[in-house]
């Protein structure tokens, strides 16, 4: 009986460590928490609105300039509204340390920044950021947002 109890405890501990590991996979909202909070103050957006956008896969309910603010602060856009994939990935790598998860984010970011239609016009910068946000959300089943 004690052998069975011991085996049962080992199995339970193994399963719980697998669950904890999966539950703590990195996601963009955790990685970019300070940028999200800072931009939400500048362009009033609530966590509920962000959650709704992520669940629905549609960020059109968010102020597009909020999206630009976040992507600019995380390195994916320059101040002039141009994509900066290299800088964005460098900053993302510092936040996402899990190699497998980072590779997934890198693939998504690379695909989503292929649109080179960027401009320094304020509205165009925000529109480009909104397109980038929508693209990231299309891959929410591949990467944790």
Beta strands, then each sheet from edge to edge (+ up, - down):
end
